[in-house]
């Protein structure tokens, strides 16, 4: 007897027709559940002809989420227990035989311990309970689970990048295994599924326990997910979802994907595409005293994907419930326990994709569902705004405060890389008599200056390719260097932001004297003032106009200048 059935018993089929006094039956799109005081019995729906036309956008090639034949349902029950026991110890008891009135075997049911509804993560969020500690345990459990997950098999599909392959299941359906064994009512069951169904070319959606990532030739898993999510959202464009918003979501996503193909390919090759959970939701997480129980890992459907996309679905669900701070806490804790560095922009990309998938899957014609879809589309847009990869040029004459401002901009948000021209210049090995000090005065003929900017932009390219926003602190007085930076931004599909710091000559001179006094304690005050004034006058005489830059006045208090610059960056 299989291990999943060791603790199971047979149950009468009429439980689902005539519930006992303490029990009740809940129907979902994929299952029939019998709930009594301390357990849940779940039967998978048998396959049959559709009751009517699908509600919402059609999904070409998608099959109804039902199982053909009793043996297929038995295999599904066993797989559900096996897949979910690691994240929900003590909940999935086994598989019971379902017998008819004559005692003949007619079906099978998953036997689960019923968990307290008050400890469901959704209920805790709605009650406004403090969740820092609970989310820490949930994040650690998911990170540990992801560490144990097997890498997914990536299978190229016979499609081109321009082919639209619908992948969001019809609204109103729920993936097998996504129903929580707490107090359930038809109105609380999520109306969609985050597990994208496999195309038939990859073995079909009826292959139990197989997790395969299907991609088109030359595309990454993230590109595939966005292609499918955007195709599904297009069906709601101009009706449920604002057309301009959908178009802007598409533009922002395409800009990120086009410039980060190397990063995404490395994620695919580096083992981060794994057979994850596939349907993490607040409804399927229970925060118990002895640790979380995470349910609902689907038997069929698409579980394979970047582990960041897996945790992103739960974070989006928390945002949908009106708890963005809890979503941030979950992700911050997950980063701590996962221990694998990744750019924050990639995290936001997956959050946006999950939100757009949910927006498309949520709507089935009801006005309330339309409002939910719009809310999720707004979440997708906000995360794509935060995912933008930017090349920020912070320039100005010596003493205008550009170095201080650039440092604060880089420290203001995780994921911004700071590059400083003075540090790059100091690290260069000069082959000739070219002097670093003279290069400030005669930069147009300075090999040091040219090499400094070449190095700055080369380092910036690597960081931009990796999804990092880059802040470069340099004078940017030569238009040729700014033009090279603009070309780099175009090549990497990064947003170019140009900031020019200005202040009065007297304030600049005083700043330079104070700075040099700290670095050259042996020099006299008059020596320092003369040297800095000479550099400032020389650079002022040849600095080329910078009409495309936004002017940041640094005569004002430092915090005020920073906030003015930060508004330009975000």
N, C-alpha and C positions, 0 to 999 in steps of 0.2 A: 504494500500500500504506500502511495507517495507520502512524503513527510508532511505535505500540506493538509492531509486528511487524517492525521493521527488523532487529533483531538476533536474531530468533527463528528456530528451525529446526523441522523436523517431527520428531516422536518416535513410536515404535511404541506402539500401544495395549497390546501384551502386556507392557510394563514393569510395569503395575499387576497383571497376572496372574502373571507369572513374573519377579520382580525379579532383576537381575543380582547377581553375587556380593557387590558392595559396597553394594548398595541394599536398601531395604526399603519397605514400604507401610504407611501409617497411614490409618485411616478415622476420619472425624469425622461428626457429624450432617449436615454440609453439603458435605463435600469428600472427595476421595480424593487423598492425597499420596504421591508417590514421592520418597524421599530417597536421594541418593547422597553421595559424599564432599564435593562442593562445590556442589551445587545442590539445589533443591526444585522439583518439578513438581506443580502443583496443578490438579486438575480439579474443577469444580463438579458436584455430584450432579444427575443429570437428575430431573425431576419424575416422580412415580409414585404409586400408591395407597399409603396409609399401611400399614405392616406390622402394626399393631395399635392398640389404644386408647392415647391419649397417657398418658404417665406424669406424674402430678401433676395440679394443677388445670387444668381445661379453659380454653382461651382462645377465647372466642367470636369468630368472624370472623377468627382468625389462620390463615394458610396455612402449609403446610410450606415450609421455607426451601430450595426447589429451583427450578430454572429449566426452563421448558417449551421444549424444542426446542434444537437445536444453535446456531441463530443467537442465541437468548437467552443461551445460555452464552457465546458469543463476545463478545456485548456486555458481559456481566458481567466477563469476563476483561479486556477492554480498560479498562472502568471501574475495575477494581481496580488495574491498573497506574497509570492516570492519577491516581487519588485518593491513592495511597500513595507515589508517587515523591517528592513534596515533603518528606515527613518521613523518608524512607528512601532517600537518594541512593545509587545504585550497587547497590541490592538487587533492585529489580524490573526484570529485563532485558527483558521483553516477553512476547508471547503466542506460543506454539508451536502448530502444527497437530498433531493426533493422528491417525495413519493406521492402518488395519487391516492385516492380513497381505497384502492385495492392493494396498496403497498408496492405498486410497481414504480420503478425508477423512471422519472419523467424529466428531471432537470437537476441543476446544481446551484448552490448559493454560497457566496463568501460570507463567513461568519466573523463579525467584528464586535469588539467591545464598544459599547456606547460611551462616548466621552461627554463630560458636562458642557452644556451649551454655553454656560457663563465663562468658560475658559477658552472659548474660540477666539482667535485673534481679532476677527471682525467685531465680535461683541465687546472685547476689551477696548478697541479703538473707539467704538461708538459710545462707550461709557465714559470716555475721557480718562481712562486709567493711565498712570505713569508706566511706561513700557521699556525704559532703558535697560533694565536687567533682563527682562524677558527677551527683548530683541537681541541682546548679546548672546543668549543661549541659542536662539534660533539661528543667528548668523554663524555661530561656531558649528552647529550641527550641519548646516548646509555646506559650509566650507570643508568640513571633514568628509562629508558625503561626496562632494565634487572631487576631492583628492583621491577617493577610492574608485570613482567612475572610470569605466573603460573608455579609451579614445574611440570615437565613432569612425565608421568606415565612410570615406568621402567618395561618392560615386558620381562621375560626370554623366550628365543626361544629354540626350541628343537634341539639344535646344540651343538657340543662339541667345545672346544677351538681349535682343530686342523682342523675343517671344514672351508674351504674357502668359504666365502659368498660374491661374487662380489657386490660392492656397488657404484662404480663410474658409472654414466650414460654414455651412448655412447657419444664419442666426437661429437661435432657439434650440440648438443641440448642445449636449454636454458630453465630453469625452468619457469613455469608460474609466471608472475609478476616481472621478473628480468629485463625487458626492461624499461629504463628511459624515461620519457616524454620530454626529451630535443631533440636537433637535433640528429637524429639517422640515421645511415647508416648501411647496412648489414655488412660492415667490422668492425664496432665498437662494435658489440654485442659479449659479452664474449662467447667463444666456449664451455663452460662446465657449470656445476652447482655444487655449494658447498653443496647443500642440498641433503644428501644421501637418496636414495629412501627406503621406508619401505619394508621389505620382506612381501610377501603375508600372512605369518602366523600371522602378527600383524594387519591384517585388510585390507591390500592391499593399494596401492598408490592412489586409487580413493576415499579414505575417506577424504572428504573435512573438513579442520579445526581440524583434530585430530593430536595431536603431541605425539608420543610415542617413547621412547628409547628402542630398542630391543637389548638385550645382551644375550650372551650364559651363560650357568650355571657356576657360580663362577667367571665370568669376569666382569670387570668394563666397564663403557661406553667408557673410553679412550682406554682400551684394544681392545674393539670391533672396534673402529674407526681405530686404527693402524692395526689391522688384515685385515680389508677391504682395507685400503689404500695401504698396502704393497702388498696384492694380486693383486691389479690393477697395481701397479708399476712393478711387476714381469713380466707382459705381455710385457713391454718395455725393460726389462733387456737384455743387450748385443746387442741391436739394436739401439734404440733411446737413451737409458740411459746406461752409463758405468756400466758394471756388478760389478766391484769392489766397485763403489760408492753405488749402490743399496744394496750390501751385507753389507757394513759398516753402512749404514742407518739402516738396519734391526738389526744389532748387537747393535748399540747404543740405539735404541728404546727398544729392548728387555731387555737390562741391566737396563734401567730406570724403565720399567714397572715391572720387576721381583722384584726389591727392594722397590718399592713404592706402593705395593698393598693396604696396610693399608691406606695410604694417599688417593688413588683413591677411595677406598670404602667409606671413610669418606666424600669425595666430593659428591658421589652418594647419600649417606644417609642424608647429611646435607642440601639438598635442592638447590644445585648449578647446578643441571641438570634441565634446564628450557626450556619452549617453547619459544625459542628466535627468532631472525630474520631469521637465516638460510642461508642468501645469501648476507651478507654485502660486498659491493664492491665499489670501487671509482666511477664507472660509475653510481651508484645509489644514490650517495650523492651529494647534491647541497648546497653550502654555500651562503645563501642569507643574506641580511642586517639584517633581523629580526630573524635570526636563521636558522639552517640547516633543510633541508627536506631530509629525508632518505626513499627511495622507495624500491620496489622490494621484499617485504617479500613474499615468495612463498606460494601459496594456498595449494599445495600438496608437497610431498617430506618430507624430514626429517629435521625439524626445531629444534627438541629436542637435547640438548647436554649441555655440560659444558659452562657456560657463557664465560669462557676464550677462548673456541674454537670459539665462535661467533665473538668476537672482533678480534680474531687472523686472521680471513679471510681477514678483511679489512686491517690489518697491512701487511699481506703478499702481498696483491694487491698493496699497496704503495711501498713495496720493489721491486715487479715485475716492477713497473714503474720507478725504479731507484731512489727512495727517501727513503732510510733506516732511515735517520734522522727524516723524518716526521713520519715514522712508530714508531720510539722510542718515539717521542713526543706524539703521539696518545695513546700509551700504558701507558706512564708515567701519562698523564692526566687522563686516565681511572682509573688507580689505585687510584689516589687521590679522584675521585668522587665515585667510587664503595665502598671504605671504608672497603672492606673485605680482610683481609690479606691472602696472598697465597705465596708459595715459587716461586721465579723467575724461578726456573728450570721448574716448571709446566707450566708456561707461554711459555717458549721456547719449551717445548714438544708439546703443542697445535699449536704453530706457525709452527713447523716442520711438524706436521701431515697435517695441512692445505696446506702447500706448496707441500707436496708429493701428496695429493689428486688432487691439481690443475695440477701438472705435468702430472699425469696419464690422467686427463680429457681433457687436452689441445690438445694432439696430435691426429690428424686425417689423417696423411699421408703427410702433407705439410712440406717442409724443414724448413720454418719459425716457424711452430708449434713445430717442433723438437727442434729447438734452444730455444724456450720458455720453453719447457718441461725440457731441461737440466738446464736452468737457475733456474727454480723453484726447481729442485732436489738439486742444489747447495745451495739454500736458506734453504731447509730442512736439509741438512747436517750441515750447519753452526749453525743453531739453536740447533740441537742435540748435537753438540760439546759444546755449551754453557749450555745445560741442564744437562751435566754430573754431577753426584753427586760424590764429591771427599772427601776422608779422608786424610788430609794433616798433617803429623807429622813434626813438627819443633823442632829439638833437638840440643844438644850440651852441652858442659861444661858451668858452670857458667861464666858469663862475655863474652861469645862469641857473644852476641847480638841477641840471639834467641827470646827473649821476644819482643824486638823492631821490629824484622822482622815479627814475627807472627802477631803482631798488625797491621802492615801495610798491610800484605796479607789479613787479615780479612776485613780491611776497603777498600781494593782496588776494591771490587765488591760487589754489594748488594746481600744478601743471604748467605754470609759466616758467620758461627758462630765461635766465638773464645772461646776456653776453655783453662784456664791457671792452671797449676798444683799447683802453689804457692797459688792461691786463693782457690782451692779445698782443699789443704792440711791445710790451715788456718781454714777452716770451719769444719774440722773433730773434733769430740770429742774423746779424747784419754781415754781408759779404764785403762791403766796401766802406768808404769813409762817410756814408750817409749817416747823419746823426739824428737820434730820435727827437732831440729838442728842436733842431733846425727844421724838422719835418712839419712842425706845427706852423712855422713861419712861411715856409715855401712848400706847401703840400702838393701843389700841382706838379712839381718836379721831384717829388719824394717817392723813392722806391718803398720806403718803410710804410708810408701811408697807403700806397696801393696794395701792398701785401697784407696790411692789417685788415683792410676791407675785404679782400679776397678770403682771408681766413674767417672773418666774421660771418660772411655769407655762406661759406662752406659748412661751418658748424651749424648755422641756422637751418640750412637745407636738411641736414640729418635729423634735427629735432622736429622740423615741420613734417617731414615724411613719417615720423613716429607719432604724429598726432599731438605734438606739444605746441602751445602758443609761445612765441619767442619775443622777448623784449631786448632790443639792441641799443645800448648806450654808446653814442658816438656823436661827433659834431654834425655829420651829414651836411657839411657846408658845400661839398662838390656835387653838382647835379648828376655827374656820371655815376657816382656811387649810389645815389638815390634811384637812378634809372635801373641799375643792376639789381637793387633790392626789389623794385617793382616787377622786373622780369622773374625773379625768384618767386615772388608771391603768385604770379600767374602760373608758373610751372608747377607749383605745389598746390594749386587751388586754395591758397590761403588768402585771408582778408588783410589788405594792407592798411595800416593805420599810422599816420604820420603826425608827430607832435613836435612842435618847436618851442623850446623854453626861451623866454625873454625876460629881462629885468633891466634896471638902469645900470649904466657903466659904473657908477659909484658903488652900488650894492655888489656887482660882480667883482670889482677890485677888492673890496673888503673880504668877500668870501674866499677869494684866491689867496689873500695874505694869511687868513686864518688856516686855510688848508695847508699851505706851504710851511707855516710855522710848526705845524704838527709833524710834517715829514722831513723838514730840514732845520732842526733846532740850532745848528751852528751858524746859520745865516743871519745877517742883521735885518732889521725891519725894512731899512731902505733898499737893501739888495732884493728882498722878496717883492716889495712893491714895484720896483723897477722891472724885474723879470716878468712878473705876471701882467703888468700893464702893457709891456711890449708884446707879449703873446696875444693879449686881448685885442690890441690895436691892429696887429698884423692880420689876425684872422678876420677881423671886422672889415678890413680893406678888400679882401678877395672873396669872402663868402658870397656865394651865388644866391639869388632870390629863391625862395621856397614857397611858391604860391599854393601848392597842394596841401601844405601842413596846416594843422589847427594850432593856433597860438595859445600857449599856456603861460599866463603871467605868474612868475614865481616871486614877485615882490611881496605878494600877499603871504599870510601864514602858510606853513608847509602843508597842513592838513587841508586847507582850502584848495591849494594848487593840486594836491593829490586827487581830491574828489572831482575836480573839473576834468582831470586827465582820465580818471577811471570811468567817468560817464562816456567818454569817447571810445573806450576800449570795450566796454560791455555792450 
